Structure formats: C-alpha cells, structure tokens
C-alpha cells in the first residue's frame, strides 16, 4: 500500500517534471514587442508574430548554457521519478533515496539554469527585463525540484513521527 508521503512525492515529482519540460520546450523565456512585432524566444525556438523557427546556432553562449543545464535537469527529473516509482513498487527504501537525491540535484540544475539566464539578462540592461512565462516555470522547476526531492527522502523513511 502506498503511504501518503509516497503519493505526495509521486505527485510533486510529476508536477515538477511537467514544469521543467514546459520550461524547456516553450518560447516564453524572452518576450517583447518591438516596432509593433511580437517577439518570443525560447531556449531553442524563436518566434516573430506567431511564426516559429528552431534557432540554436544564433543563440548566445549563455542561452546554450541555460539550454544544456535545463536539458540535463529534465533528464535527471525523469530518472529521479523512475527510481522513485521503482523503489515504491518494490518497497526498496534505498532506491527511493537515490531517486530523491537525483531529483534534488536536478532541481539545483534547473535553479542554476534560471540564475545564469537571470544574470545575463540583467547584465544586458534590458529595461524592463523581458522575462516570460517559461522563465517563471524554470523557477518552479528548480525550487519545486529541491522541495520534491526532500519529500521523496521523507517518503523513504521506514516509520513516521506523528505531527
């Protein structure tokens, strides 16, 4: 039988994985309007008035670092969720701990990706900074990944104290 903390960990892991994937594959990192044309840039997509193209080559080094960190973080979240599920199904607390630790590291990676992007955007002195919804999802994935991994570690405990 699945304990409530295990169920909470599964739900939180899945939610944060969705946030990380949405952050990675959407175009709302850099949003602005210039000369009446609506611009949106993602980590590898660029859109002008709704017409989108894959654009990895012309991205800045910082955008590519952010893309790399976010990609590795999403992969870590997939692996962490898989280990969590295997550990819960087979009642192996050690596997749950490993999955949770991987998830915490993936959350730190997402957090680092967003911090790199924030630093570069603020250094470029855009006024106001054109942060979009994908950027916000990056913060959710990073902070939520750390919190979710911690809940996963709590789920790996054999007994629970009554609060």
N, C-alpha and C positions, 0 to 999 in steps of 0.2 A: 504494500500500500504506500502511496506517495504521501509524504508529510507536507504540511502546509508551507514550510520554508523551501522545500524542494520545488513545489509547484510555483511559489513566488519567484524562485531563481530561474526556472524554465521560462516563465512569462517575461521576466525582466531581461534575460539573455536574448530572447527572440525579439522583443521590442527594440533593444539597443542595436541588434544586428540589422533590423529594418531601418533604423535611423542612420546607421553607418552606410548601408547600401544606398539609401536615398541621397545621402550627402555626396556620395561618390559619383552617382550616375545622373544627377540633376544639374541644371545650368544656373542655379541661383546663388553662386558664390559672389559674383561681381555684377551688380545690377546698376545701370544708369541710363539716362536719356541725354542724347547729345544731338543738337540740330534737328529735334523732332523725331529722331530714330531711337527706338528702344533697344538697348544692348544688354545681353546677358552672357556671362562667361561661366563655364563650369571648369572642372579640373582637366577635362579633355574635349569639351564641346564649346562652341562659340555660336551665339545666335544673334541675328540682326532682324528685328521686326518679325520674329517667328520662323525665319529660315535658319536652320542649324547645320553646322558642319563639324566634323571631327577635326580638332586642331591641337595636336600635341607638339608639332615641330616648332611653331612660333611662340609657344609658351615660354615664360621666363623660367630661370633655374628654380626660383622659389616655388612657382606653380608646379613644376615637375617634382620637387622635393615633397610638397604637400600631397600631390597625387600618389607618389610612392609610399609615403607614410600612411595615408588613408587606405590604400590598397592592401598593404600588409596588415593593417589593423582590422580591416573587414575579414581578411582571410583568418586572422587569429581569432576573431569572434566566431566564425564558422566552426573552427576546430574546437574552441572552448565549449560551444554549445553541444557539439557532437560528443566530446568527452563527458560533459555533464550528463547528457542523456544516457550514454552507455553506463556510466557509473551508477546512476539512479536505477536503471533497469536491472543491472546485475548486482546491485547492492554492494558496490565496491567504493568505500569512502575515499580511498586514496586516489582513484580515478576522478572522482568529483573534485577533490582538492586540486589535482593537476589542471583540470578543465577550468576551474575558477581562477587559478593563478595565471593561466594563459589569457583568460578574459580580462583580468586586471591589467596585464601587460598590453593587451590590445587597446584597452581604454586609455592607457597612458600614451600609446602611439597616436591615437586619434586626437587626444588632447595636445600632443606635441605638434601634429599637423596643423591644427587650428591656430596654435600660438605662432608658428612660423608664418602662416598666412596673415595673421593679425599684424605681426611685426613689419612685414614687408609692405602691407597696405598703409599702415600708419607712417612708415618712413617715406613712402611716395607722396605723402602730404595731400592726399585727395580730400577735398573739403566739400561736403561731409563724406566720411568713408562710405563707400557704396557696398556695404555688407548685405547679402541677401539671405533667403531662407535656407539655402544649403549650408551656409556658414553657421547659422543657428543650429541646424541638425548636427553639424560637426561637434559643437559644444555639448549637445545632448548625448551624442555617441561617446564622447570622451569621458565626461563626468559620469554618465549613466553606466558606462562600461566598468569603471572603477567601483561604483556602488553595487552593481550587479555581481561582479566577481566576489565582493565581500559577502553578499548574501549567499552566494554559492559556497563560500567557505563555511558560513554558518550552517548551511544545509548538510555539510559533510560531517558535522558533529554527530556522535552516537546518541547522546542524550541532550535534552534541552532543559534549561532552568525556567521555572515559571516566572513570568514578569508580572 
